């Protein structure tokens, strides 16, 4: 997308990054071997959305590799600004004296402003502005990993007022955006609190159920299984949607999903004929990594990844809604405690079959679910209202940044 240069105030001028920076480069293109103790090696994941660089929990590399990368200009100098340019594009961080020396991966661009013309603080805010962010995102190239190339950054234009005006703009942005960020944090805390209150209410609803009704194992009330193995060679460009944990998590949140994987209709028909496929009212349960997310299957036709997702079907004396609520309310902590696996936690079919839940009558199950759904509805509405407020604040923040670089602040 070509950059459109708008009219600037008098005494401002458009300059390319190349004109007003002493160096624009990136970090290491070959990842050095990580060690237990050593020198900090920063990647995109170590830069948060607040512009903070985590050099405490980042990877460590040997002194030899560190000095080699330092010599190769992979060490951002104080006063430089980092910009994530690979994968997650648009994270920005100002390198100050608060940080000890560290080196970076090539996913981070190191932009060193000529400080007689461009202040690092002003540069940081411009990189966060809609003018730059929108262009950066639209300029991403690459097949496997989307990235913005250094050439694009070097040729991009930035509005340059005097250093005195830059300082004034930065001071105003510091004051305004700090207040907005604080308000956003408080609203996000309210979202977390709403979730905690829902979990507390759900547990309270189940307290009487736990003590007043006979318990049954999940194996006694339904069949617990998984899918048949689907290999990469079975994927096709279009056909029957193939769901992984990612899609089930989104469906559990009532989100629209974008299907990325498919299997052939004939393959699906063959599987259905021999082993069956999920049907309306069945329950899918995430069993690897993200533990315990559940989705009640609707009318759609699909297949799913074995191992990562468990399939609860042919329920006897229990509704899928109650089963889902009971597992969520009563067994979440037990599921976490009984997780297996070194690199990630996992729940096996055998583990899930052995879990016990209280089993009241169908009518009482419906009554319990109705109470939980009421609390869930109130919680969802509260979170939606909070999300709208958060989105409005993000829009206000973008508007302020946009105004700042047009000389309207």
N, C-alpha and C positions, 0 to 999 in steps of 0.2 A: 504494500500500500504506500503510495507516494505521500510524503509529508506536505501538508498545505500550510504555508507560512502566512499567518495573519498579521495585520498591521500592529506595530508596536508603538508604545509611547515615545515621545521625543527623547533623544539621547540613549535609547535602547538600540541594540542591534542583534540581528541573527548571526550566529557563528556556529560552525560545525564543532563537534566534540574534538575532532582532530586539531582544530585551530586553538582551542583553549585548554588542552590537556597536554602534559609532558609525556605521558605514556598511557596507552590503552592495550592491555594484554590479558592473558588468562593464566590459569594455574597449570599444574602438571597434567600431561596428556597420557601418562602411564602411571597407574596407581602403585605406589610403593607398598611393600609388605608391612602390615600392621604388627606392632609389638605390644607387649603388656605395659611396659613403661618406656617413655621416650618423649619425643617432641610433638606438639600439636599439629594435626593435619586436618584442615577444615573443608567440608563439602557443603552442598546446598542444604542438606538436612540440619546442619549446625547453625544455620541462620534462621531466626524465627521471624514471624510477621511483624514484630515490633522493632526489627532492625538490630537485634542483639545477637552477638556471635558467641556461641557456647564452646569456648576452648578448654573447658573443664572436662566435659563428657565426650568430646570428639575423639577420633582415632589417634593413636600415637604411632610414630615411626622412629626409626633409628637415627642417631646423630649423623651418621654418614649420609643417609638419604635426605635428612633435613638440610644439611649444609649444601648438598648437591642441588636441591630444589631452590634453596635460597640464592645460590649462585646463578641459577637459571631464571631469576626474576619471578619466582612463584611466591615470594614473601611480600605481602601488601605493606607498603610503607605507611607510617602515621600520616593522616591527612588524605589518604586515598579512600575511594568508595567502591564497595563490592556490589556487583549486580549478578544475580543468578541468570544464566543465559541458556542452560540446557535443561530439558525436562520441565521442571517448575520454573517458569520464566517470570522475572519481575520482583524477586526479593531484593531488598536493598539494605546495606549496612555501612555506616561510616566507621572507618578504622581510626581509633583515638589512642591516646596514651594509656587509657584504662586497660588495654590488652597487652599481654606479653607477646613476643614474636610468635607467629604461626605461618604455615604455608598452606596453599589452597589447591584444590583440584581444578581441572580445566572447565568444570561446569560453572565456575565463578569468574566473571570478568573483573579485572583490577583496573580501575579508572583513576588516574592521578591528575588532578586539576592543576593548572598553572595558577598558583594562589595570588598572583598579582592581578589576575583577571577574573578568576572564578573561585569562590569559596566552596570548600567541601560540603558545608551544611546546605548551601543553596543548591549545589549539584545533587545532593541526596534527595531533597524535596522534589526537584524537577524529575528525577528518575521515578518518583512515586506518583507523579501527576498523570491525569488521564491522557494528556498530550503524548507522553512517552509510553506509558503502559499499554495503551490501545495499539500504538504502532508496533511495540515490541511483540505483543501477542500475535498480531496479524502478520508479522514478518518472520515467524518461526518456519524453519525449513527442516527437511530430514524425514526419513521413512520410519525407522524404529524409534529414535529419540528426537523429538522436536527441539530445535535450538535456534537462537538468534546469533548470527555470526558477527565477529568483531568488526568486519567491514561495515556492516549496517550501523553499528554503534558509532564508529568513527565518522561516518557521513551524516549522522543525524544532526539536525540544527537545534540549538538551544538559545532562548532569548537572554541576552546579556545586558543588564543595567550596570551602573557603577557599583563598586564594592560597598560603598556606603548604603546604597539602595538594597543591595543583596542582604546586607546585615539587618536592615529594617524589616525586610520581607521575612527573613528567617525568624526574627524575634516574634513577629505577629503569628507566623505559622506555629511556632513552638507553643505559644500561649493558647491559641484556638484549638489546635489539634490535640494537645494534651488533655484539654477539657473534654473533647469529644471522645478520645480513647478511653478516658476514665469512665464516661457514661456508658460506653459500649461494654467495658469490663463488668460494670455493675449489672447491666441487663443480662449478660452472659451468665453471671453468677445466679441471677434469678431463674434462668432456664435450667441450670443445674439443680437448683433448689426445687423447682417444680417436679423434676424427675425423681428427686429424693422423696418428696412428699407423696408422689404416686406410689412408689415402692413401699413406703411406710403404710399407706392406706390399704394397699393390696394385702400386705402381710397381716394387718389388723383384721381385715375381712376373713382371712383364712385361719385366724387363731382358734376360733370356735370349731371350725371344720376339722382341724387337726386332732382335737381331743374327743370329738363327739361321734366320729364315724370310723367304720372299719377301713383299714388300709389294704390296698392291693398293689402288687408289683405291676409295673408297666407291661411286663411280659404276659401277665394274666388278663389284661384288658385289651391288648392289641398286638399286632405283629410288628416287630421292629426289624428292619432290613435296610438295604441300600440298593443302589443301581448296579447294573452290569458294566464292566469296564469299557470305557470308550477311549480309543487311542487317537492321537493327533491325526493319524492317517484317515480317520473316519470323518473329520471335519470337512464341511462343504461350504460354499459361498452362500447358499440359501437352502431352506428346508425346514426341519423341525428345530425350534429354539433349544439350545443346550445351556442349562443354568449351572452356575457355580455359586459359591457362598456369596460372592459380590451381588449377584442378582437377587438372591433370597433375602439378603439384608435390606436391599432397596424395596422389595415387594412387601416386606414386613412393616415398612414405614409408609406404605401406600404411595410410593414413588413410581413414576413412569420409568420403565427401564429401556435401555437401548441394547438390543440383543447383539452380541458380538460373535457368538459361535453357533453353528448349526450342524445337524447331522442329517444324513440322507433319509427321505421318507421311507424308502424300502427297508433300510436298516432299522428304523424306528418300528415299522410294522413287524419286522422279524422279532425284535425284542419284546414287543407287546404280546405277540402270539405265544412266546415261550415263557416270559417272566412277568408280563404286565407292566403298566406305567402308572404314575400317580394320577388319581382322579379326584374330583371335587369332594372335599371333606377330609382328605388325607392331610397329614401334617409332616412338613419337612423341618428338620432340626439341624442347625449348623454344629458340626462335631469336631472341627479342626480349626485352630487359630482363634477365630471369633466364636466363642462357645455359647450355645444356648439361644441363638436367635431362631425364632420359629415363624413359619408362614403356613396358614391354612390354604390348601390348594383350591383354586377356583376352576372354572370350566376350561381354561386354556389347555392347549396341547403342547407338551414339552417333555424333555428328558433332562437328567441331571448328573452331576459328577459323583462318582462313587467315592466312599471313604470320607470325603469332606462333608457330605450331607447324609443324614440318616432319614429313613422313610418310615413313618408310623401309619399303619393302615389297618383295615378290618377291625375297627374299634367295637368293643362289646361292653354295653352298660355305661358308656361315657361319651359325651359330646366332644368334638374336636376343640370347641371354644373353651370348655372346662379343662380339658387335658392341657391345652396350651397355657392357660392361666395357672393351673396347679403346678406345672413344672416350673414356670417362671417365678411364682411366689414362694414355693416350698423348697425347690431343689437347686436353685441357682448356686448357692454357696457350696452345696454338696458336690455339684457338678465340677466346680472349680477345684475343690479339694481332691476329687478322685480323678483329676485329669492326668493324662500320661504323656510321655514324649519329652525329648530333650530340647529340640529346637523350638517346639511349640507345644501347647497343651492340646490334648485330644480326648474325646469320649468314644469308647468302643461300643459296638452293638451290645455286647455282653454287659458292660457297665450300665447302659441305659435300661436294659431289660430288668435289672435288679432294683432300680429305684422304686420307692413306694410312695403312693399318693393316697389321701383320704378319698373315699368313694361314696358320696351321698346318692340319693335317687336322682333320676334325670331332671325331675321338676326342681329339686333343690339345686342341682347343678346350674340350671338356667337362671334361677334366682341369684345365685352367687355371681355368675358371669354378668348379669344385668347390673349388679352393684359395681363391679369392677369396670364395666364399660362406661358407666356414668362417670366414675372418677377419671377414667382415661379420657373421656370426651372433654371434661372440664380442663384437664391437664393439657390436652392437645390445643384447645382454644387459647389457653393462657400462653402456651409456647408460641403459637402463631402470632398472637398480638405482640409478644416480646420480639419475635423475629422481624416483624414489620418495623418496629421501632429501631432495631439494630440496622436494618437495611436503609432506613431513612437517614440514620447518622452516617453510614458509609457514603451515601449519596451526598450529604452535606459536606463531608470531608473532601470528596472528589471535586465538588463545586468550588470549595475554598481554594484548593490547590490549582484548579483551572483558572480562577480569577487572579491568583497570585502571579502567574506567569504571563498575564496579559496587562499587568500594571494596574489592576482594578482593586487590589486589596487595600 
